[in-house]
Amino acid sequence: MLNDDALIQLFAPLARSQLLVLAVSGGPDSMALMALARRWQALLGAKAPNLGVVSVDHALRQESAAECALVAQVAGQLGLPHTIAVWQGPKPATGLMERARIARYQLLQEAARSLGASGIVTAHHADDQAETILLRLAHGTSITGLAGMRLHETDAGLDLWRPLLGLTKRQLVDYCTRNQLAYCQDPSNLDPKYARTRLRHHMALMQRLGLDRAALLRLGTRAARADAALQSATSDLLAKLGLPGDASVEIPQLRFEAAMLQDVPDEIILRALAEIMARVGQWQGYRRLERLERLLGGLQAARMAGQNFSATLSGAKIKLDKKGHLLVQREMPRKGRGSLV
């Protein structure tokens, strides 16, 4: 699948890290990741980052403990330290997959911090990317959403790496087979109650319609290119509005003249508002885009009419007065009241 030079190139962006955590569930994708990363580490020698392996046991199936044990066994054979993180407590009756995903990343982050790691490496691949783009398209996502998963992101102060996005599921399974690398299959991947499983059942039809993996990945690449250009324009606007450049710095409020948004395209305003709200509130990104679009529509209508405007969204309060002064500030908790959104 990969010669040594290609493997070094594949993992090159991760080379400056000191210690990385590999997220390994026991499936063929993550088992291949573990073996490939260990081979890469051996090729780099003393210059390579240290690697640790973490498996999350969601405690949803009887087999999950045995799957983590298999990962521990193979990790030991590869000479890699292994840790199991268990999702404790009651499980939700609805939205289980989404809650499990959130819990998985929280547990991985906790394990990474306890080990002193700077980042987490996952085994997301090209088929995962295509499915993500299609699902987001079906949900009416933004250009940012259509760009799919990124090779590198930061979350809660940790790097998140996805070096296998250019490889297919078939390639990873074949790698396991050729190298006699044991792996397990998660039966939930065959359960039609989950959206991704239902999507896979229709892949043959979508391919006949031209929505195959290659087409979806092309869409993601082009969306990422457009997203980068839009984000550059957004950064310029935010600098003019006075938002501090360090994205890790939260601010209680930002005040500016609404006239500064005159003649700025709506897409750039939406992105700027989202960034400001993320810094003062709890904005959730593309998942709440429709609410932000409605807010902008109300804001623009009020400004044209010379009226006051006030709204709250995701922990942020937006106020416009008749003179065109715009204030975005953190919403104060209301005693006995839940979130307004």
C-alpha positions as CSV (number, residue, x, y, z in Angstrom):
1,M,0.0,0.0,0.0
2,L,2.8,2.4,1.0
3,N,6.5,2.2,0.6
4,D,8.7,3.7,3.3
5,D,9.1,7.1,1.5
6,A,5.4,7.4,1.0
7,L,4.8,6.5,4.6
8,I,7.2,9.2,5.8
9,Q,5.5,11.7,3.6
10,L,2.0,10.7,4.8
11,F,2.9,11.3,8.5
12,A,5.2,14.2,7.9
13,P,2.9,16.9,9.3
14,L,3.0,15.0,12.7
15,A,6.7,14.8,12.9
16,R,7.3,17.8,15.1
17,S,5.1,16.5,17.9
18,Q,6.7,15.1,21.1
19,L,4.1,12.6,22.1
20,L,0.9,11.5,20.2
21,V,-2.0,9.4,21.2
22,L,-3.4,7.0,18.6
23,A,-7.1,6.4,18.9
24,V,-7.5,2.7,18.2
25,S,-10.9,0.9,18.6
26,G,-9.9,-2.5,17.2
27,G,-11.4,-2.1,13.8
28,P,-9.3,-2.6,10.6
29,D,-8.9,1.2,10.1
30,S,-7.5,2.0,13.5
31,M,-5.4,-1.2,13.7
32,A,-3.8,-0.3,10.3
33,L,-3.2,3.2,11.7
34,M,-1.4,1.8,14.7
35,A,0.8,-0.5,12.7
36,L,1.5,2.3,10.1
37,A,2.4,4.8,12.8
38,R,4.7,2.4,14.5
39,R,6.5,1.7,11.2
40,W,6.8,5.4,10.6
41,Q,8.2,5.9,14.1
42,A,10.8,3.2,13.4
43,L,11.8,4.8,10.1
44,L,12.4,8.2,11.8
45,G,14.3,6.7,14.6
46,A,15.3,9.1,17.4
47,K,13.6,12.0,15.6
48,A,10.2,10.4,15.8
49,P,7.5,11.4,18.3
50,N,6.7,9.0,21.1
51,L,3.4,7.1,20.6
52,G,0.8,5.9,23.0
53,V,-2.4,4.0,22.2
54,V,-5.8,4.7,23.7
55,S,-8.9,2.6,23.3
56,V,-12.3,3.9,24.3
57,D,-14.7,1.3,25.7
58,H,-18.2,2.8,25.4
59,A,-19.6,-0.1,27.4
60,L,-22.5,-0.5,25.0
61,R,-21.8,-4.0,23.9
62,Q,-20.5,-7.1,25.6
63,E,-17.8,-7.5,23.0
64,S,-16.3,-4.0,23.7
65,A,-14.0,-5.2,26.5
66,A,-12.6,-8.0,24.4
67,E,-12.0,-5.6,21.5
68,C,-10.0,-3.3,23.8
69,A,-8.1,-6.4,25.0
70,L,-7.2,-7.2,21.4
71,V,-5.9,-3.7,20.8
72,A,-3.8,-4.0,24.0
73,Q,-2.4,-7.3,22.8
74,V,-1.4,-6.0,19.3
75,A,-0.1,-2.7,20.8
76,G,2.1,-4.8,23.1
77,Q,3.5,-6.8,20.2
78,L,4.3,-3.5,18.4
79,G,6.0,-2.2,21.5
80,L,3.4,0.6,22.2
81,P,1.9,1.5,25.6
82,H,-1.8,1.0,25.7
83,T,-4.6,2.6,27.9
84,I,-8.3,1.9,28.1
85,A,-10.7,4.7,28.8
86,V,-14.2,3.6,29.8
87,W,-17.4,5.6,29.2
88,Q,-18.9,5.5,32.7
89,G,-22.5,6.2,33.8
90,P,-25.9,5.8,32.3
91,K,-26.3,6.0,28.5
92,P,-28.8,8.3,26.7
93,A,-32.0,6.7,25.3
94,T,-31.9,9.0,22.2
95,G,-29.0,10.5,20.2
96,L,-26.8,7.6,21.3
97,M,-24.3,7.8,18.5
98,E,-23.7,11.5,18.8
99,R,-23.4,11.3,22.5
100,A,-21.0,8.4,22.2
101,R,-18.9,10.4,19.7
102,I,-18.7,13.4,22.1
103,A,-17.8,11.1,25.0
104,R,-15.2,9.4,22.9
105,Y,-13.4,12.6,22.1
106,Q,-13.7,13.8,25.7
107,L,-12.1,10.6,27.0
108,L,-9.4,10.7,24.4
109,Q,-8.6,14.3,25.4
110,E,-8.5,13.4,29.0
111,A,-6.1,10.4,28.3
112,A,-3.9,12.6,26.1
113,R,-3.6,15.2,28.8
114,S,-2.8,12.6,31.5
115,L,-0.1,11.2,29.3
116,G,1.3,14.6,28.4
117,A,0.5,14.2,24.7
118,S,0.2,17.2,22.4
119,G,-2.3,15.6,20.0
120,I,-4.6,12.8,19.1
121,V,-4.4,10.8,15.8
122,T,-7.5,9.1,14.4
123,A,-8.0,6.6,11.5
124,H,-10.6,8.5,9.5
125,H,-10.1,7.6,5.8
126,A,-11.4,8.6,2.4
127,D,-14.7,6.7,2.7
128,D,-15.4,8.3,6.0
129,Q,-14.7,11.7,4.4
130,A,-17.1,11.1,1.5
131,E,-19.8,9.9,3.8
132,T,-19.3,13.0,6.0
133,I,-19.6,15.3,3.1
134,L,-22.8,13.6,1.8
135,L,-24.4,13.6,5.2
136,R,-23.6,17.3,5.8
137,L,-25.0,18.1,2.3
138,A,-28.2,16.3,3.2
139,H,-28.4,18.4,6.4
140,G,-28.0,21.7,4.5
141,T,-24.5,22.5,5.7
142,S,-22.3,25.5,4.8
143,I,-19.2,25.7,2.6
144,T,-17.2,24.9,5.8
145,G,-19.2,21.7,6.3
146,L,-18.9,20.6,2.7
147,A,-15.1,20.8,3.1
148,G,-15.4,17.8,5.3
149,M,-12.9,16.7,7.9
150,R,-9.5,18.4,7.9
151,L,-6.1,16.8,8.2
152,H,-5.4,19.0,11.2
153,E,-7.6,20.8,13.7
154,T,-7.1,22.0,17.3
155,D,-9.7,21.4,20.0
156,A,-9.4,22.2,23.7
157,G,-5.7,22.9,23.3
158,L,-4.9,19.6,21.6
159,D,-4.0,18.8,18.0
160,L,-6.3,16.4,16.2
161,W,-4.7,14.7,13.2
162,R,-6.3,12.6,10.5
163,P,-3.3,11.4,8.3
164,L,-5.3,8.6,6.5
165,L,-7.9,10.8,4.7
166,G,-6.2,10.0,1.4
167,L,-6.5,6.2,1.8
168,T,-9.6,4.1,1.3
169,K,-11.2,1.6,3.6
170,R,-10.3,-1.2,1.2
171,Q,-6.6,-0.2,1.3
172,L,-6.6,-0.3,5.1
173,V,-8.4,-3.7,5.2
174,D,-6.0,-5.1,2.6
175,Y,-3.1,-3.8,4.7
176,C,-4.3,-5.7,7.7
177,T,-4.8,-8.8,5.7
178,R,-1.4,-8.7,4.1
179,N,0.3,-8.1,7.4
180,Q,-1.8,-10.7,9.3
181,L,-3.0,-7.9,11.6
182,A,-5.9,-9.0,13.7
183,Y,-8.9,-6.8,13.9
184,C,-12.6,-6.9,14.9
185,Q,-15.8,-5.7,13.3
186,D,-18.3,-3.4,15.2
187,P,-21.8,-4.8,14.5
188,S,-23.3,-1.3,14.9
189,N,-21.7,-0.5,11.5
190,L,-24.4,-2.8,10.1
191,D,-27.3,-1.5,12.1
192,P,-29.8,0.4,9.8
193,K,-31.0,2.6,12.6
194,Y,-27.8,4.7,12.2
195,A,-27.6,7.3,9.4
196,R,-24.2,6.2,8.1
197,T,-25.3,2.6,7.8
198,R,-28.4,3.5,5.8
199,L,-26.3,5.7,3.6
200,R,-23.9,2.8,2.8
201,H,-26.9,0.7,1.7
202,H,-27.6,3.2,-1.0
203,M,-24.0,3.8,-2.2
204,A,-24.5,1.7,-5.4
205,L,-27.4,3.8,-6.5
206,M,-25.6,7.1,-5.7
207,Q,-22.6,5.9,-7.7
208,R,-24.8,5.4,-10.7
209,L,-26.1,8.9,-10.2
210,G,-22.5,10.2,-10.1
211,L,-22.3,10.7,-6.4
212,D,-19.4,8.3,-5.9
213,R,-16.5,8.7,-3.5
214,A,-14.3,10.5,-6.0
215,A,-17.0,13.1,-6.8
216,L,-17.7,13.8,-3.2
217,L,-14.0,14.1,-2.4
218,R,-13.6,16.6,-5.3
219,L,-16.5,18.6,-3.8
220,G,-14.8,18.6,-0.4
221,T,-11.5,19.7,-1.9
222,R,-13.1,22.6,-3.8
223,A,-15.2,23.6,-0.8
224,A,-12.1,23.7,1.3
225,R,-10.4,26.0,-1.2
226,A,-13.4,28.3,-1.2
227,D,-13.7,28.1,2.5
228,A,-10.1,29.3,2.9
229,A,-10.7,32.3,0.7
230,L,-13.9,33.2,2.6
231,Q,-12.1,32.8,5.9
232,S,-9.3,35.1,4.8
233,A,-11.9,37.8,4.0
234,T,-13.6,37.2,7.4
235,S,-10.3,37.6,9.2
236,D,-9.7,41.0,7.6
237,L,-13.2,42.1,8.7
238,L,-12.8,40.9,12.2
239,A,-9.5,42.8,12.5
240,K,-11.3,46.0,11.4
241,L,-14.1,45.3,14.0
242,G,-11.5,45.1,16.7
243,L,-11.7,41.4,17.6
244,P,-8.3,40.3,19.2
245,G,-6.4,38.1,16.8
246,D,-5.6,35.3,19.3
247,A,-8.6,32.9,18.9
248,S,-7.9,31.3,22.3
249,V,-8.7,34.5,24.1
250,E,-12.4,34.8,25.1
251,I,-13.9,38.3,25.5
252,P,-17.0,39.4,27.4
253,Q,-18.2,41.7,24.6
254,L,-17.4,43.4,21.4
255,R,-18.9,46.8,20.4
256,F,-18.7,48.3,16.9
257,E,-20.7,50.4,14.4
258,A,-23.2,48.4,12.3
259,A,-22.2,50.7,9.4
260,M,-18.9,48.8,9.2
261,L,-20.8,45.9,7.8
262,Q,-22.2,48.0,4.9
263,D,-21.5,46.4,1.5
264,V,-19.9,43.3,3.2
265,P,-21.3,40.1,1.6
266,D,-23.7,38.2,3.9
267,E,-21.5,35.1,4.0
268,I,-18.6,37.1,5.4
269,I,-20.9,38.8,8.0
270,L,-22.3,35.4,9.0
271,R,-18.8,34.0,9.5
272,A,-17.7,37.1,11.5
273,L,-20.7,36.9,13.8
274,A,-20.1,33.2,14.3
275,E,-16.5,33.9,15.3
276,I,-17.4,36.8,17.6
277,M,-20.2,34.7,19.3
278,A,-17.7,31.8,19.7
279,R,-15.5,34.1,21.7
280,V,-18.2,35.6,23.9
281,G,-20.7,32.7,24.0
282,Q,-21.1,29.1,23.1
283,W,-21.6,29.1,19.4
284,Q,-21.8,25.6,17.9
285,G,-20.7,26.2,14.3
286,Y,-22.4,25.0,11.2
287,R,-24.9,22.9,13.2
288,R,-26.8,26.1,14.1
289,L,-26.3,28.0,10.8
290,E,-30.1,28.4,10.2
291,R,-30.5,30.3,13.5
292,L,-27.6,32.6,12.7
293,E,-29.1,33.3,9.2
294,R,-32.4,34.3,10.8
295,L,-30.6,36.5,13.3
296,L,-28.7,38.3,10.5
297,G,-32.0,38.8,8.6
298,G,-33.6,40.4,11.6
299,L,-30.5,42.5,12.3
300,Q,-30.3,43.8,8.8
301,A,-34.1,44.6,8.6
302,A,-33.8,46.5,11.9
303,R,-30.8,48.5,10.7
304,M,-32.5,49.5,7.5
305,A,-35.6,50.6,9.4
306,G,-33.6,52.5,12.0
307,Q,-35.1,50.3,14.8
308,N,-33.7,48.7,17.9
309,F,-32.9,45.0,17.7
310,S,-32.1,42.4,20.3
311,A,-31.6,38.6,20.2
312,T,-29.8,35.8,22.0
313,L,-28.1,32.8,20.5
314,S,-25.8,30.2,21.9
315,G,-24.8,32.1,25.0
316,A,-24.4,35.5,23.2
317,K,-26.7,38.5,23.2
318,I,-26.8,40.8,20.2
319,K,-28.1,44.3,20.5
320,L,-28.5,47.1,17.9
321,D,-29.8,50.6,18.9
322,K,-31.4,53.1,16.6
323,K,-28.1,55.0,16.2
324,G,-26.5,51.9,14.6
325,H,-24.3,50.9,17.6
326,L,-24.0,47.1,17.6
327,L,-23.0,45.2,20.8
328,V,-22.3,41.4,21.1
329,Q,-21.9,40.3,24.7
330,R,-22.0,37.2,26.8
331,E,-25.5,36.4,28.0
332,M,-25.8,36.5,31.7
333,P,-27.4,33.4,33.3
334,R,-31.0,33.9,34.3
335,K,-32.0,32.5,37.7
336,G,-34.5,29.6,37.2
337,R,-34.2,29.8,33.4
338,G,-32.6,27.5,31.0
339,S,-30.8,28.4,27.8
340,L,-32.8,30.5,25.3
341,V,-31.6,28.4,22.4
